[in-house]
Amino acid sequence: MKILISADMEGATGVTWPADVLPGTPQWERCRSMFTSDVDAAARGFFDGGADRVLINEAHWTMRNLLLERLDPRVEMLTGRHKSLSMVEGVQHGDVDGIAFVGYHTGAGAEGVLAHTYLANSITGVWVDGTRASEGLLNAHAVAEYGVPVILVTGDDLTCADAAGYAPRARTVAVKDHVSRYAAVCRTPERTSADIRAAAKEATALAVRHDPVTGGPFTVEVEFDAEHLSMAATVVPGVDRSGERRISYRSDTMYEGIRTFKAVTTIVSAAVEEQYG
């Protein structure tokens, strides 16, 4: 049995502030240790539950945040950027039985600690077929196309509530309770590590591949905080403006949908000016 862990950082233990997740800052250096603890706990729990292999895919920012030397020696880790499926890279090879979203967060425009969708700012909302979408929902659609169930989600309490909408059977662990976008009531790493490990052990029983589910075609809408960003995004083929600050596109699969979304965010990031956005 092989489990894939998609590891993001905003939903990790102790993380509440942009500097906590910005590579190179003193706070990031401190928080990456707690991030590593969360991911390691999930891996150990999956091994406790009977998994033979655990592959960790780094999914935050530069995708070079976890401390490999502090992880269980049985794991393998995919680190670095430029991957076909980004946050869920590795699911497409046909050998993954279940996936965990560790350190996840709520989507742009929603309540939640460090809530966003791909870009920290600029994007104020993403919708799939009219439903507000977090990264968890987007990635859940993608992995379903490969027959892989989401079996564990960790993050703040609102992230766990969000997961009920896209992975109702998954085990969830809230490592902190939302107070505001930049504040939370946090549990200690010792406590969250134990909670995550126990939940992962239980979740292993859910790692049963199913027939691929293609929910498409999908209509994806993205709203930005400035008009010129929607115009910039239309450089991507198939992307059209659907409002002053909105674009939309259709994709037959979420594999294509995520790749288009990545292209849109790359173009939009380049169109942001330092002072005016």
Steps between C-alpha positions, in 0.01 A plus 500: 500500500634840400388831648573842353523798736444841342669733748409868516617736774234760581297239687792368703527507877580845640477684167288818505698777329642562150859500628438151642482360147724737303824315415811664639344678799594409859135409569491264199814330627329445835165391357642258244599281794135482614392446138742208479361362826145498360604324180717248683213419737271429204762275338559304820127460546461358151780253565329410829185430299674263261629715214809367323603826334446868576592764245498862615446767236608846616225739398584835659652801320850395384411142592825483699390541860495164678800375694571165334746399770225514764257273319440131560773315307242290318351795308590639160464871424439682174635851542530793261284686251378455141289185525215407267242468777662742742359433849387144420790396278554124517135401507491442124725193488238244601668374817353734765220358717414809703603862543531729803476879493726607788533867598217614272292819532176657381460675165530859384220721628398257775560517874805308615859539615707628206210422266591520131498301178846465346583873514527657844323810369357615164244218483187573702304192406497181292186308406455160338156455347375776727649361824771701677817294471793452732821332390366192678190489281699556179747228593224260610343527154839431343587192704151354448583482131771248592277298734676620815298595811587785736537325836643765737489881521679714760492877550294749698146420611344673197720298265365185661146629447583577136629144454159363593375639169753328275616198706222414746654167602848637565638525852572859602726656761473865603842614622367851580173691522440801275474842664583716198702469181814565706409359842410160641482304823779247446567157648857402587705285260505216750121491505445548126760238414317242711161600356621486139675166546188343652274637227737384225505149643119491486493660156715225349194277491342747256784462249309296243530598136174552311405538137616830354241773540489770234264768620561727205465698298573758769432872484763686701458866594774711659452846650789744548543812710574722197352535152830483311572153639192351336610655172853359541365150564329486160841445342448134596311319219141419592484759778241777458384790711165438670492828692709806573726309738406143407609241247358160419599192304375145443703182532398144424709375794639654816846391385458751218323741734788516744756543224300790357467648848878480546549683170252769607669555837843519337383770256314691771800494736711663229234770450498614865677828570678541832301791642164486321454127458 
